[in-house]
Amino acid sequence: MNPKRMKPVSMHAILAAALLALAACGGKPDDASGTAPPAPGAEAPAAAAMPASPAPAPAPAPAVDATPTAAALQVADIEAYVRGMEKENAILQQDFDAIQRARSADDSDAETSALFHMTSSEIDQAGAQAAGMAPARYGFVKDRIDEVQSKLDMLEGFRKMGGDSSALEAQVGDPYGAFAADVAAALKARQPRLAALRAEAIGLRVKAAGG
């Protein structure tokens, strides 16, 4: 065993477990904490005699959907989810590529750094920004859409088992049954893309954890 590789092994194991957990259920963004503005400094004597200049107008904040966090899923949320997941997967791919390069170079520090980033809330926050949603609402939308795909996966698994799986299918229920008719129709229409995005995110984390 190479002594130089012994130190990061336990850390990599912890990160791998975290990545596998994220692959199963998705990460949650941390609550943002505000910071107090710095105290104003004393004005210079020369400035006191000068007329005050008007303060520059603040830059407009990016538009964010103000829908309450737990409001029922809407059709527009589906495309917002697609935008958010596309952004998340782009970041995950960059991290995975960095992990591959670090492993090829036997650079444990770089590998650990990239593994840490794959578990960070920064990815969720970037997804929320791309979706145009508050992080809490984005997380709620992800949970609802991922729940649909999880049920679809279970139902498909039951059917592949063969035999009479009607009782199990009844326990799972209709994956689209909790949604309004227009939302259910939109989810069904976009299901291949939604499933692909979710599978890509899971796959990248699983491959990173298994290295």
PyMOL commands that set and color helices and strands:
alter all, ss='L'
color gray80, all
select helices_A, chain A and resi 3-5+9-25+45-48+75-104+108-118+121-131+135-161+166-172+181-209
alter helices_A, ss='H'
color red, helices_A
deselect
rebuild
show_as cartoon
